[in-house]
Amino acid sequence: MLTWIGSLKTTAPIRYVRIEGQVRHVTGDALKQALTPLLAGGYWKLDVDDAVTAVEKLAWVEKVQVMRIWPDVIRLKIQEQVPYVRWGKTELLNRRGEKFVPATIEGYTDLPMLRGPDGHEKRLFSAYREMIRSLGALSFRILGIEVDARRSWRLTMTSAGGSQSAPATRTMVVLGRQQPQAAFGKVVRLLARLTPEQRQNVKRLDARYEHGFAVRWREQDKQS
């Protein structure tokens, strides 16, 4: 796709930007705003590294290659960010656990949400990936993991469910501050010993105890 950027008053002006790649979120207007100051010197004076830096500052750009094509074209080969999970309510993490902040996360609000102190993005992302693997064939998926200001971990899971006979249910898991991932491993081993019906019946599971668990069953709510 060629985007016309206008005629710049210089010898060997750059008049077009060619955009290549699967581009859904990066707009021509955003690219024009980022690049126009760098193109004023014309074809020969463009610093390709500066152009790469300017384009990669756009939220949805993960990587870009910039090339001059004689006589008046700049080619941008753009690789967009691929959202993997949300970070809080307004930010996203890509497939490497790196944070990026688009103007809106509309269309991605169904992704699992991780939330924690700034700087903990990659640790929580790595823990999330490991927890997914730990669940294996169990009929649960993780909706979110939260680490509060005291560094205490908890997560929310949902059962596969989804049918009238076995509707999806949510389970809150409290892991605490001490070795939360090891605590989650104990949770998985416990869930594996339960029947599917029993797993559906677990509303809250507190794994902060060294030699056991505190379990809140859904049937307790019905009886109270």
N, C-alpha and C positions, 0 to 999 in steps of 0.2 A: 504494500500500500504506500503510495506517495502522498506526502502532505506538503502543500505549498506554504512556505513561510514568508513569502514576499520578497521583493527585490531590495537588496542591501547595497548602499552606495559604496562600492569598493571594487578594486580590480579582482577578477575571478571570484565573483560573489557566489555564495551558497544560496540556491533558490528552493531546493527540495530536501526533505528528509524522508528516506525510505524506511518504513517500519516493517520488520520481519519477526515472526514468532506468533504463538498463540496469545494474542493480546485481548483481554476482556475488560480490564479495569483501568489501564493506563490510557488516558485520553490524549488526542492530538494537542488540545489546548494546554494541558499540563506540560507536555514535552516542549511546546513552543516557548512557554514561559521559562522553562529551565534552560533552554539552549540559546535563545535569541541573543542574550548578552555575549555569549562566546563566539557567535557567528559573525559579529560585526566586522572582524578583521578580514573576513573572506576565507576562501578555500585553503590557502597556504598557511595562514596564520592560526588556524584552528588547532588548539592543543587537545589531542584526542583523549589524553588522560583526564584533563579537566572536564571534558564532555562526559566521560564515563562517571566521574564523581558526581556531576550535576544530575544526571539521569538516575543514578542509583540512590539519590536522596529522596526520590519519589517513593511513597509508601509501598506501592504495589510492585515495585521493581526489585527483583532479587539479584539479577545479574544482567549486564548489558555489554555488548561488543559494539564498538564504534569504528566505522571505516569510511574514508573518503573515496568517492567514485567520480572521476573526472567526467565532465568539467564543473558540475554545480550541484552534486548530490552527496548527502551524508547518509550512510546506511546504519540503522540501529537494529541489532538483533537482540530482542528483549526476551528475557525469561522472567515471567511474573512469579510473584509469591504464591505458594499453594498453602492455604490455611489448613492446619491440622487440628488445632484446638483453640479455644478462646483463652485469653489471659484477662481475668476480670471481665467486666461488662462491656468494655469498649476497645479492647486490643486483641491481637491474634498472635499465635505462635506458628511458625512454619514447620516443615518436616524435620528440621534440625533443632527445634526448640528455640529458635531465635525470634525475638519479639518484633512486630511491626505494627504501626498504628495508622490504619486508614481513616478517612473521614467518617466512614460508617462501616459497620459489620453486617449490614442488612444482607440477608441471604445465608448467613452463617451462624445464626443464633441457635441452631439446633446442635452445634458442635459441643462436645464436652467442655466444661469450663474449669480451668485451674486458677487458683487465687492464692497469693502469698506475698511475702515481702519482696520489694524490688531487688533484683539481683538473684532471685531464686528460680528464675524461669527454667533454666536448663536442668536444674536438679529435680524440680517437680515434673518436668516433661519426661526426663529419664525414668523417674519413679512410676509415672503413669504408664509408660510403655512396658515396663517390667511387670506392673500389676496386671495389665491386660494379658500378658503371656501367662502369668501365674493362674489366672482364672480358667485358662484352658477351655475345656468342654463344658464347664459349669454354665448354667443359663443366666448369667449376669453380664451386664456391661456397665462401665463406669460413666456416670453422668458428670461428676465433678470431684475435685480434690481441693480442700482448703487448708491452708496453714495460717493460723492466726498470729497475732503479735507476740504471743508467748511461745511460738514455734510448736504449737500443738496441732497435730494432723487429724483430719476427719475427712471422710469421703461419702459420697452418695452413689448407690448402685441401683439399677433397675433390673428386674428379672425379665427374661425374654417374653414370656406371657403373651398378652395381646389378644387372646381369644375370649369369647364369652365365658367359656368354662374355666379358663385359667388367665384372668386379666393380669396385665403387667403390674408389678408392685415395686415400691421403692424401699430400700433398706439403708439406714444410716449406720456407718461404721466409724467408731471413735478409736483412733490409733494412739493418741497421746504424743508425748515428746520424745520418749526413749525408744530408739530403734523402730520407727514407725513401719518401715518396710518389712522388718522381721515380724512385727506384730501382724501385718497383713498376711504374711505367709501362714501364720497360725490360723487366721480367719479362714483362709482358703481351705486348709486341711479340715477345719471344723465343718465348713459347708459341704465338703465332699463326702462327709460321713452322714449327712442328713438326707432324707428322702426329698424328692422334688416338692412334695406338699409341705414338708417342714421348712424347706428353704423359702418357699413363698410366704410362710407364716412369720418369718423373722422381720420385725419392724426396725429394731435398733440393736446393735451389737457393740458392746464396749470391750475392747481388747487391751485395756491398760493394766490388766491384772497379770501378775507373773505366772500364776498357776491356774488360770481359768478365764471365764468370760462372764459378763453380765448381759443377758438377753431379754429383750422386750418383745413379746409375741403379739401379733395382731389380735389374737383371740382374747388377750387380756383387756384390750380396749373395748371389745364387744361385751365383756362381762362386767366392766366397771360402769 
